[in-house]
Amino acid sequence: MNDDQAKTVAIYATFPDNATATAIGRDLVTAGIVACVNISPTMQSIYRWNGQLEEAEEVVAIMKTQQGRVGQLTAEIERRHPYDTPAIVVLPIVEGSLRYLDWILAETGG
């Protein structure tokens, strides 16, 4: 893995429904901010919010991009997301298919 490939990341984010995740994901790919969005519908979330125990069905999305796009990606999700505090977590990619990592970089302007 070269230095450029080491700059690839996966972003884990949750959304209230498939339509929201799909609309935001499609726009992020179209804009070249992410190379790919995987959307997995219907997961059960249990969390504390404003002092109350909450349970909700959510949708998880995993997006692949390069480190240099994370600020733009985060800002775009936060701007469009219906939650006050959307879950957005950046995970480094430490290994992977070199051709796939190169594709992520190419699709996101790297």
VEXMAR-238197 format. One record per residue: x, z negated, y of N, C-alpha, C in turn; residue number from 1. Coordinates in steps of 0.001 Angstrom, whole numbers, plus 500000, padded with zeros to 6 digits. Each point is the difference from the previous one (the first is absolute). Layout:
N
r n.px->X	n.pz->Z	n.py->Y	ca.px->X	ca.pz->Z	ca.py->Y	c.px->X	c.pz->Z	c.py->Y	seq->NUM
...
end
This chain:
110
r n.px->500851	n.pz->500000	n.py->498832	ca.px->499149	ca.pz->500000	ca.py->501168	c.px->500899	c.pz->500000	c.py->501233	seq->1
r n.px->499807	n.pz->500974	n.py->500893	ca.px->500821	ca.pz->500050	ca.py->501204	c.px->499393	c.pz->499132	c.py->501114	seq->2
r n.px->500682	n.pz->499914	n.py->501138	ca.px->499550	ca.pz->499140	ca.py->501097	c.px->498632	c.pz->500408	c.py->500535	seq->3
r n.px->499746	n.pz->501302	n.py->500124	ca.px->498705	ca.pz->500450	ca.py->500484	c.px->498890	c.pz->499614	c.py->499030	seq->4
r n.px->500218	n.pz->500209	n.py->498714	ca.px->498993	ca.pz->499654	ca.py->498999	c.px->499725	c.pz->498501	c.py->499996	seq->5
r n.px->501004	n.pz->499192	n.py->500309	ca.px->499835	ca.pz->498552	ca.py->500035	c.px->499093	c.pz->499557	c.py->501146	seq->6
r n.px->499720	n.pz->500889	n.py->500936	ca.px->499130	ca.pz->499677	ca.py->501133	c.px->498529	c.pz->500245	c.py->499699	seq->7
r n.px->499666	n.pz->500418	n.py->498779	ca.px->498606	ca.pz->500212	ca.py->499640	c.px->499342	c.pz->498665	c.py->499708	seq->8
r n.px->498719	n.pz->499896	n.py->500348	ca.px->499248	ca.pz->498761	ca.py->499810	c.px->498607	c.pz->500322	c.py->499485	seq->9
r n.px->499397	n.pz->498997	n.py->499396	ca.px->498592	ca.pz->500066	ca.py->499612	c.px->499265	c.pz->498954	c.py->500828	seq->10
r n.px->498853	n.pz->500354	n.py->500502	ca.px->499191	ca.pz->499084	ca.py->500790	c.px->498742	c.pz->499687	c.py->499211	seq->11
r n.px->499752	n.pz->498714	n.py->499834	ca.px->498798	ca.pz->499510	ca.py->499338	c.px->499032	c.pz->499585	c.py->501094	seq->12
r n.px->498785	n.pz->500509	n.py->499969	ca.px->498985	ca.pz->499630	ca.py->500989	c.px->498639	c.pz->499935	c.py->499325	seq->13
r n.px->499135	n.pz->499138	n.py->500533	ca.px->498642	ca.pz->499909	ca.py->499470	c.px->499002	c.pz->500456	c.py->501055	seq->14
r n.px->498870	n.pz->500483	n.py->499513	ca.px->498939	ca.pz->500526	ca.py->500850	c.px->498651	c.pz->499509	c.py->499467	seq->15
r n.px->498981	n.pz->499981	n.py->500852	ca.px->498712	ca.pz->499486	ca.py->499552	c.px->499255	c.pz->500930	c.py->499050	seq->16
r n.px->500324	n.pz->501299	n.py->500048	ca.px->499285	ca.pz->500948	ca.py->499146	c.px->500819	c.pz->501284	c.py->499826	seq->17
r n.px->499571	n.pz->500801	n.py->499051	ca.px->500710	ca.pz->501231	ca.py->499671	c.px->499958	c.pz->501003	c.py->501159	seq->18
r n.px->498886	n.pz->500088	n.py->500693	ca.px->499873	ca.pz->500960	ca.py->501097	c.px->501020	c.pz->499722	c.py->501107	seq->19
r n.px->500178	n.pz->498732	n.py->500346	ca.px->500961	ca.pz->499634	ca.py->501043	c.px->501419	c.pz->500311	c.py->499548	seq->20
r n.px->500351	n.pz->499598	n.py->498781	ca.px->501339	ca.pz->500252	ca.py->499472	c.px->500288	c.pz->501499	c.py->499923	seq->21
r n.px->499017	n.pz->500770	n.py->499560	ca.px->500176	ca.pz->501442	ca.py->499869	c.px->500162	c.pz->500671	c.py->501358	seq->22
r n.px->499183	n.pz->499643	n.py->500964	ca.px->500072	ca.pz->500615	ca.py->501324	c.px->501341	c.pz->499706	c.py->500668	seq->23
r n.px->500423	n.pz->498746	n.py->499966	ca.px->501281	ca.pz->499638	ca.py->500611	c.px->501147	c.pz->500640	c.py->499223	seq->24
r n.px->499947	n.pz->499927	n.py->498678	ca.px->501048	ca.pz->500590	ca.py->499162	c.px->500146	c.pz->501490	c.py->500217	seq->25
r n.px->498893	n.pz->500714	n.py->500066	ca.px->500034	ca.pz->501449	ca.py->500219	c.px->500664	c.pz->500320	c.py->501339	seq->26
r n.px->499642	n.pz->499252	n.py->501028	ca.px->500581	ca.pz->500247	ca.py->501326	c.px->501493	c.pz->499683	c.py->500034	seq->27
r n.px->500426	n.pz->498966	n.py->499292	ca.px->501421	ca.pz->499649	ca.py->499959	c.px->500821	c.pz->501078	c.py->499296	seq->28
r n.px->499458	n.pz->500561	n.py->498920	ca.px->500695	ca.pz->501083	ca.py->499297	c.px->500018	c.pz->501259	c.py->500866	seq->29
r n.px->498880	n.pz->500338	n.py->500604	ca.px->499912	ca.pz->501184	ca.py->500854	c.px->500995	c.pz->499928	c.py->501155	seq->30
r n.px->500167	n.pz->498801	n.py->500571	ca.px->500926	ca.pz->499810	ca.py->501123	c.px->501456	c.pz->499910	c.py->499569	seq->31
r n.px->500270	n.pz->499964	n.py->498688	ca.px->501375	ca.pz->499906	ca.py->499505	c.px->500595	c.pz->498608	c.py->500124	seq->32
r n.px->499150	n.pz->499003	n.py->500213	ca.px->500482	ca.pz->498617	ca.py->500089	c.px->500303	c.pz->499453	c.py->498611	seq->33
r n.px->499203	n.pz->500397	n.py->499028	ca.px->500246	ca.pz->499634	ca.py->498604	c.px->499997	c.pz->501268	c.py->499162	seq->34
r n.px->500683	n.pz->499949	n.py->498871	ca.px->500030	ca.pz->501146	ca.py->499088	c.px->498808	c.pz->499994	c.py->499062	seq->35
r n.px->499537	n.pz->498800	n.py->499660	ca.px->498982	ca.pz->499869	ca.py->498964	c.px->499277	c.pz->498670	c.py->500176	seq->36
r n.px->498717	n.pz->499995	n.py->499672	ca.px->499214	ca.pz->498767	ca.py->499978	c.px->499288	c.pz->499934	c.py->498661	seq->37
r n.px->500217	n.pz->498937	n.py->499265	ca.px->499261	ca.pz->499743	ca.py->498762	c.px->498938	c.pz->498961	c.py->500317	seq->38
r n.px->498745	n.pz->500322	n.py->499703	ca.px->498891	ca.pz->499097	ca.py->500300	c.px->499375	c.pz->499566	c.py->498687	seq->39
r n.px->499907	n.pz->498689	n.py->499836	ca.px->499403	ca.pz->499436	ca.py->498795	c.px->498771	c.pz->499190	c.py->500407	seq->40
r n.px->498828	n.pz->500490	n.py->499661	ca.px->498782	ca.pz->499321	ca.py->500434	c.px->499721	c.pz->498718	c.py->499214	seq->41
r n.px->499307	n.pz->499139	n.py->500629	ca.px->499422	ca.pz->498791	ca.py->499441	c.px->500998	c.pz->499033	c.py->499379	seq->42
r n.px->500506	n.pz->499154	n.py->500846	ca.px->500745	ca.pz->498845	ca.py->499533	c.px->499324	c.pz->498777	c.py->500609	seq->43
r n.px->500094	n.pz->498889	n.py->499344	ca.px->499405	ca.pz->498762	ca.py->500481	c.px->501062	c.pz->499202	c.py->500733	seq->44
r n.px->499724	n.pz->499628	n.py->501234	ca.px->500926	ca.pz->499202	ca.py->500797	c.px->499404	c.pz->498619	c.py->500240	seq->45
r n.px->500836	n.pz->498984	n.py->499868	ca.px->499628	ca.pz->498613	ca.py->500288	c.px->501017	c.pz->499487	c.py->501003	seq->46
r n.px->499535	n.pz->499508	n.py->501129	ca.px->500904	ca.pz->499583	ca.py->501070	c.px->499310	c.pz->498987	c.py->500910	seq->47
r n.px->500804	n.pz->499330	n.py->500799	ca.px->499459	ca.pz->499081	ca.py->500992	c.px->500053	c.pz->500690	c.py->501359	seq->48
r n.px->498875	n.pz->499980	n.py->500721	ca.px->499930	ca.pz->500611	ca.py->501324	c.px->499205	c.pz->499091	c.py->500918	seq->49
r n.px->500623	n.pz->499643	n.py->501111	ca.px->499369	ca.pz->499090	ca.py->500961	c.px->499511	c.pz->498714	c.py->499332	seq->50
r n.px->500818	n.pz->499481	n.py->499088	ca.px->499700	ca.pz->498742	ca.py->499340	c.px->498989	c.pz->500077	c.py->498875	seq->51
r n.px->499521	n.pz->501171	n.py->499697	ca.px->498989	ca.pz->500177	ca.py->498956	c.px->500570	c.pz->500804	c.py->498833	seq->52
r n.px->499643	n.pz->499600	n.py->498789	ca.px->500371	ca.pz->500782	ca.py->498828	c.px->499107	c.pz->501232	c.py->499947	seq->53
r n.px->500618	n.pz->501162	n.py->499903	ca.px->499271	ca.pz->501269	ca.py->499993	c.px->500291	c.pz->500761	c.py->498716	seq->54
r n.px->499044	n.pz->500804	n.py->499583	ca.px->500164	ca.pz->500928	ca.py->498891	c.px->499384	c.pz->501325	c.py->500428	seq->55
r n.px->500707	n.pz->501081	n.py->499729	ca.px->499500	ca.pz->501313	ca.py->500403	c.px->500548	c.pz->501085	c.py->499082	seq->56
r n.px->499227	n.pz->501060	n.py->499848	ca.px->500514	ca.pz->501191	ca.py->499356	c.px->500722	c.pz->500806	c.py->501057	seq->57
r n.px->501178	n.pz->500478	n.py->499677	ca.px->500791	ca.pz->500798	ca.py->500916	c.px->500575	c.pz->501200	c.py->499259	seq->58
r n.px->500632	n.pz->500854	n.py->500753	ca.px->500693	ca.pz->501175	ca.py->499477	c.px->501466	c.pz->499837	c.py->500362	seq->59
r n.px->500890	n.pz->500285	n.py->499062	ca.px->501426	ca.pz->499931	ca.py->500288	c.px->500562	c.pz->501415	c.py->500128	seq->60
r n.px->500898	n.pz->500157	n.py->500962	ca.px->500686	ca.pz->501280	ca.py->500180	c.px->501495	c.pz->499740	c.py->499988	seq->61
r n.px->500721	n.pz->500864	n.py->499315	ca.px->501457	ca.pz->499946	ca.py->499987	c.px->500486	c.pz->501308	c.py->500602	seq->62
r n.px->500772	n.pz->499883	n.py->501078	ca.px->500466	ca.pz->501161	ca.py->500741	c.px->501515	c.pz->500081	c.py->499931	seq->63
r n.px->500517	n.pz->501217	n.py->499896	ca.px->501452	ca.pz->500196	ca.py->499933	c.px->500481	c.pz->500727	c.py->501244	seq->64
r n.px->501062	n.pz->499443	n.py->500612	ca.px->500564	ca.pz->500582	ca.py->501199	c.px->501456	c.pz->499573	c.py->500117	seq->65
r n.px->500590	n.pz->500225	n.py->501169	ca.px->501362	ca.pz->499550	ca.py->500261	c.px->499962	c.pz->498839	c.py->501000	seq->66
r n.px->501014	n.pz->499194	n.py->499980	ca.px->500068	ca.pz->498803	ca.py->500834	c.px->499744	c.pz->500311	c.py->501472	seq->67
r n.px->500504	n.pz->501106	n.py->500486	ca.px->499847	ca.pz->500358	ca.py->501400	c.px->498574	c.pz->500285	c.py->500438	seq->68
r n.px->499093	n.pz->500169	n.py->499063	ca.px->498588	ca.pz->500276	ca.py->500300	c.px->499111	c.pz->498760	c.py->499927	seq->69
r n.px->500560	n.pz->498859	n.py->499593	ca.px->499197	ca.pz->498799	ca.py->499756	c.px->499291	c.pz->499513	c.py->501265	seq->70
r n.px->500674	n.pz->499988	n.py->501137	ca.px->499365	ca.pz->499541	ca.py->501236	c.px->498804	c.pz->500864	c.py->500368	seq->71
r n.px->500165	n.pz->501305	n.py->499898	ca.px->498923	ca.pz->500932	ca.py->500299	c.px->498849	c.pz->499830	c.py->499009	seq->72
r n.px->500337	n.pz->499855	n.py->498730	ca.px->498993	ca.pz->499812	ca.py->498955	c.px->499209	c.pz->498721	c.py->500240	seq->73
r n.px->500701	n.pz->498908	n.py->500248	ca.px->499341	ca.pz->498716	ca.py->500226	c.px->499079	c.pz->500068	c.py->501213	seq->74
r n.px->500484	n.pz->500573	n.py->501094	ca.px->499194	ca.pz->500115	ca.py->501215	c.px->498736	c.pz->500824	c.py->499754	seq->75
r n.px->500128	n.pz->501084	n.py->499260	ca.px->498851	ca.pz->500861	ca.py->499730	c.px->498970	c.pz->499300	c.py->499118	seq->76
r n.px->500462	n.pz->499303	n.py->498973	ca.px->499049	ca.pz->499263	ca.py->499158	c.px->499316	c.pz->498911	c.py->500818	seq->77
r n.px->500768	n.pz->499227	n.py->500747	ca.px->499406	ca.pz->498913	ca.py->500797	c.px->499009	c.pz->500539	c.py->501033	seq->78
r n.px->500286	n.pz->501147	n.py->500589	ca.px->499111	ca.pz->500590	ca.py->501005	c.px->498650	c.pz->500385	c.py->499403	seq->79
r n.px->500015	n.pz->500504	n.py->498759	ca.px->498777	ca.pz->500542	ca.py->499396	c.px->499312	c.pz->499064	c.py->499022	seq->80
r n.px->500672	n.pz->498947	n.py->499599	ca.px->499489	ca.pz->499121	ca.py->498945	c.px->498897	c.pz->499101	c.py->500532	seq->81
r n.px->498925	n.pz->499801	n.py->499221	ca.px->498912	ca.pz->499133	ca.py->500473	c.px->500308	c.pz->498495	c.py->499931	seq->82
r n.px->501035	n.pz->499591	n.py->499261	ca.px->500337	ca.pz->498579	ca.py->499915	c.px->500778	c.pz->499570	c.py->501243	seq->83
r n.px->499828	n.pz->498748	n.py->500402	ca.px->500797	ca.pz->499430	ca.py->501093	c.px->501475	c.pz->499940	c.py->499620	seq->84
r n.px->500263	n.pz->499658	n.py->498741	ca.px->501365	ca.pz->499852	ca.py->499501	c.px->500136	c.pz->500738	c.py->498675	seq->85
r n.px->500230	n.pz->501313	n.py->500045	ca.px->500113	ca.pz->500742	ca.py->498745	c.px->501272	c.pz->499629	c.py->499228	seq->86
r n.px->499885	n.pz->500022	n.py->498690	ca.px->501164	ca.pz->499757	ca.py->499135	c.px->500842	c.pz->501258	c.py->499968	seq->87
r n.px->501222	n.pz->499898	n.py->500513	ca.px->500955	ca.pz->501116	ca.py->499977	c.px->501346	c.pz->499400	c.py->499623	seq->88
r n.px->500525	n.pz->500388	n.py->498855	ca.px->501254	ca.pz->499442	ca.py->499509	c.px->500936	c.pz->501150	c.py->499640	seq->89
r n.px->501229	n.pz->499936	n.py->500490	ca.px->500996	ca.pz->501031	ca.py->499734	c.px->500889	c.pz->499541	c.py->498841	seq->90
r n.px->500120	n.pz->500844	n.py->499003	ca.px->500805	ca.pz->499697	ca.py->498810	c.px->501125	c.pz->501029	c.py->499881	seq->91
r n.px->501242	n.pz->499568	n.py->499948	ca.px->501091	ca.pz->500970	ca.py->499852	c.px->499953	c.pz->500656	c.py->498627	seq->92
r n.px->500382	n.pz->501249	n.py->499954	ca.px->500144	ca.pz->500699	ca.py->498719	c.px->501480	c.pz->499909	c.py->499643	seq->93
r n.px->500319	n.pz->499280	n.py->498949	ca.px->501403	ca.pz->499774	ca.py->499658	c.px->500535	c.pz->501013	c.py->498994	seq->94
r n.px->499132	n.pz->500652	n.py->499274	ca.px->500383	ca.pz->501043	ca.py->499048	c.px->498820	c.pz->500937	c.py->499832	seq->95
r n.px->500262	n.pz->501168	n.py->499479	ca.px->498923	ca.pz->500933	ca.py->499726	c.px->500549	c.pz->501378	c.py->499702	seq->96
r n.px->499098	n.pz->500912	n.py->499723	ca.px->500368	ca.pz->501391	ca.py->499775	c.px->500600	c.pz->500542	c.py->501288	seq->97
r n.px->501228	n.pz->500482	n.py->499937	ca.px->500668	ca.pz->500499	ca.py->501194	c.px->499256	c.pz->501171	c.py->500621	seq->98
r n.px->499441	n.pz->500865	n.py->499173	ca.px->499216	ca.pz->501125	ca.py->500532	c.px->498756	c.pz->499499	c.py->500715	seq->99
r n.px->499367	n.pz->498959	n.py->499462	ca.px->498807	ca.pz->499440	ca.py->500643	c.px->500359	c.pz->499346	c.py->501330	seq->100
r n.px->501088	n.pz->499248	n.py->500030	ca.px->500430	ca.pz->499355	ca.py->501243	c.px->500359	c.pz->501048	c.py->501056	seq->101
r n.px->500651	n.pz->501086	n.py->499577	ca.px->500302	ca.pz->501094	ca.py->500931	c.px->498711	c.pz->500631	c.py->500531	seq->102
r n.px->498988	n.pz->500133	n.py->499145	ca.px->498712	ca.pz->500554	ca.py->500412	c.px->499340	c.pz->499098	c.py->501057	seq->103
r n.px->500045	n.pz->498687	n.py->499795	ca.px->499440	ca.pz->499067	ca.py->500995	c.px->500679	c.pz->500225	c.py->501345	seq->104
r n.px->501327	n.pz->500083	n.py->499984	ca.px->500750	ca.pz->500208	ca.py->501247	c.px->499642	c.pz->501335	c.py->500650	seq->105
r n.px->499906	n.pz->501042	n.py->499201	ca.px->499671	ca.pz->501337	ca.py->500537	c.px->498610	c.pz->500009	c.py->500621	seq->106
r n.px->499052	n.pz->499367	n.py->499344	ca.px->498609	ca.pz->499994	ca.py->500494	c.px->499814	c.pz->499152	c.py->501240	seq->107
r n.px->500895	n.pz->499053	n.py->500223	ca.px->499860	ca.pz->499080	ca.py->501144	c.px->501050	c.pz->500270	c.py->501065	seq->108
r n.px->500609	n.pz->501169	n.py->499946	ca.px->500925	ca.pz->500424	ca.py->501050	c.px->501409	c.pz->499472	c.py->499881	seq->109
r n.px->500390	n.pz->499566	n.py->498797	ca.px->501331	ca.pz->499424	ca.py->499829	c.px->501044	c.pz->500984	c.py->499607	seq->110
end
